[in-house]
Amino acid sequence: MAAVWPYLTAILPTILVSILFYFLIRSMIEGDRRERLAQRQFEAAEDARRSSRTDAAVSTEDDANGTGTAQENSSTPS
């Protein structure tokens, strides 16, 4: 057993640095994944907000111009 200790002390720092490197890279990759997900969600929310503003502006403009959908403009006798 005494003959094994020099080999263990020589390889142990390499193993520990490899484990540290693994966890460091893993956390960087997971952080990047979460950041991309957050960015995607933010952009989707912004797109939804912009489209709702555009829809509201178009419907307000249609109401002001007196133009609506074909169903609203059709005059059917009652």
C-alpha positions as CSV (number, residue, x, y, z in Angstrom):
1,M,0.0,0.0,0.0
2,A,2.9,2.3,0.6
3,A,3.9,2.0,-3.0
4,V,0.5,3.2,-4.2
5,W,0.5,6.6,-2.4
6,P,3.0,8.3,-4.7
7,Y,0.9,7.5,-7.7
8,L,-2.3,8.6,-6.0
9,T,-0.7,11.9,-4.9
10,A,0.4,12.4,-8.5
11,I,-2.9,11.7,-10.2
12,L,-5.3,13.2,-7.5
13,P,-4.8,16.9,-8.5
14,T,-5.5,16.0,-12.1
15,I,-8.7,14.2,-11.1
16,L,-9.9,17.1,-8.9
17,V,-9.2,19.7,-11.6
18,S,-11.0,17.5,-14.1
19,I,-14.1,17.3,-11.8
20,L,-13.9,21.1,-11.2
21,F,-13.7,21.7,-15.0
22,Y,-16.7,19.4,-15.6
23,F,-18.9,21.3,-13.1
24,L,-17.7,24.7,-14.4
25,I,-18.5,23.9,-18.0
26,R,-21.8,22.2,-17.1
27,S,-22.9,25.3,-15.2
28,M,-21.9,27.5,-18.1
29,I,-23.9,25.4,-20.6
30,E,-27.0,25.3,-18.3
31,G,-26.7,29.1,-17.8
32,D,-26.6,29.7,-21.5
33,R,-29.6,27.4,-22.0
34,R,-31.6,29.3,-19.4
35,E,-30.6,32.6,-20.8
36,R,-31.7,31.5,-24.3
37,L,-35.0,30.3,-22.9
38,A,-35.6,33.6,-21.0
39,Q,-34.7,35.5,-24.2
40,R,-37.2,33.5,-26.2
41,Q,-39.9,34.1,-23.7
42,F,-39.1,37.8,-23.6
43,E,-39.2,38.1,-27.3
44,A,-42.5,36.1,-27.5
45,A,-44.0,38.5,-24.9
46,E,-42.8,41.5,-26.8
47,D,-44.2,40.2,-30.1
48,A,-47.6,39.5,-28.4
49,R,-47.5,43.0,-26.9
50,R,-46.7,44.6,-30.3
51,S,-49.3,42.6,-32.1
52,S,-52.0,43.6,-29.6
53,R,-51.0,47.2,-30.0
54,T,-51.2,46.8,-33.8
55,D,-54.6,45.0,-33.5
56,A,-55.9,47.7,-31.2
57,A,-54.7,50.5,-33.5
58,V,-56.2,48.8,-36.6
59,S,-59.6,48.3,-34.9
60,T,-59.5,51.9,-33.6
61,E,-58.7,53.1,-37.1
62,D,-61.5,51.0,-38.6
63,D,-64.0,52.4,-36.1
64,A,-62.9,55.9,-36.9
65,N,-63.2,55.4,-40.6
66,G,-66.4,53.6,-40.3
67,T,-65.0,50.4,-41.8
68,G,-65.4,47.2,-40.0
69,T,-65.7,43.6,-40.9
70,A,-68.0,42.5,-43.8
71,Q,-70.5,41.2,-41.2
72,E,-70.7,44.6,-39.5
73,N,-71.1,46.4,-42.8
74,S,-73.7,44.1,-44.3
75,S,-77.2,45.4,-44.0
76,T,-79.7,42.6,-43.9
77,P,-83.4,43.4,-43.6
78,S,-84.9,42.3,-40.4
